[in-house]
Structures are given as structure tokens and as C-alpha cells.
């Protein structure tokens, strides 16, 4: 059984390795802006941080693993699924269109998946399944 505290989040931060940081930056900047998640930090090697302005919760995306990751961590070695919360159905729609216009591939058009769960799915330039969801009561 899982218990959630009001205002809590499942993740503090995530990190993924990509083949082309420039195309990844264009994809994530465009796709996540409608969700209120801008690029808040850039690194000289092309890596960037997407997240809340406070920097409390974030996604690291870069061409190189941080030094503490082991040698087995490579780009798209094991495609992952990441789901971002959206503030509205319109934000999900905008996420989807922005992702497609910036190197993403459709993997599930915006729509109701089940009662109160409106989502869209795209594959980022490295094949990771990225979702935006709006949950209503």
C-alpha cells in the first residue's frame, strides 16, 4: 500500500542520457513548457535541467552520465517512460503538438484513457515514452 502526503511528489529528480543533447533540448523545451517545466539550467557539455523554477524537483538530460553513474549507463540502453502532470486538458494538447513539432513521434494522441485521465504520449528523439496527463475528479 502506498500513502501520499498532500503536496508530495513521487520523485525528487530523474536523469536520462541522450545521444544528441541539442535535439533533446529542443524537444523537451517545447514539449514541457506547456506543463510549466522550463529548462532552468544548461551545462557546457550540452546537458540541461528541466524543472520547477525552485529547482526542488527536476529532470537531468545530457549526453554524458554524471561521474557517479557507472559505465553501463548509455543513451537509450533501456527506453523509459516518464509521465508529467499537466494543469489542464489544453496543456496536454499543447504538449503533444509541441513535441511533434520538435522531433517527437506520436505514441498516443491526446484523449481520455479512462474516467478522469486525459493523456497524450510521444516518443522523444531517443525513443523514450514521454506522457503528459491531466487528472480530473
BELHUPE-V957706 format. One record per run of one state. SS is the DSSP state (H for helix, E for strand, L for the rest). FROM is the first residue (numbers start at 1). LEN is the number of residues. Records with the same first field share a line. If there is no record, write none. Layout:
SS=FROM-LEN ; FROM-LEN
This chain:
L=1-12 ; 18-3 ; 34-4 ; 43-5 ; 52-6 ; 63-18 ; 86-3 ; 102-3 ; 115-2 ; 124-5 ; 136-2
E=13-5 ; 38-5 ; 48-4 ; 58-5 ; 81-5 ; 105-10 ; 117-7 ; 129-7
H=21-13 ; 89-13
